[in-house]
Amino acid sequence: MKTSNENTPVIKEISSILADGYLRLKEISGARQSAAPDGCGDSQNEE
């Protein structure tokens, strides 16, 4: 059972890295949407 105890910190580190990357991706995608809203406001203004 030593292997599972040794792997626990690694799993926590990987999960934190994945969570950080996911938050960055959400931030980037959110910035893109606010900077260039494609189709949302434009189509309504045309009508």
N, C-alpha and C positions, 0 to 999 in steps of 0.2 A: 504493500500500500504506500510505499515511499514515493513511487512514481506519481501517484495522484496528488500527493502533497506538494511535490516539486513542480507539477504542471499547473497548480492553481494560480500562482502569481503570474505565470505566463499567460494563462487564459484571461485573467483580469486585465493585464496590460494590453492584450490584443483587443479585448472588448472595448476598452477605453479608447484605443486608437481608432477602432471602427466607428465608435460613437462620435468621436471628434471629427472624423472625416465626413460622417453623415451630416452633422450639423453644418459643416463648411459647405457641403453640396447644397443643402437646403438654403443656406444664406446666399450662395451664388445664384441659384435658380430663382430665388425670391427677388434678388436685385435685378436679374434679367427681366423678370415679369414687370416689375415696377418701372424699369427704364424703357422697355419696349412692349407695351401691351398690344399684342397682335390680335386683331379681330374683335376684341371686347368692346372698346369704345368706338372704334372706327366704323364698324358695321352699323351701330345704332345711330351715329351721326349722319351717315349717308341716307338712312331712311328719314 
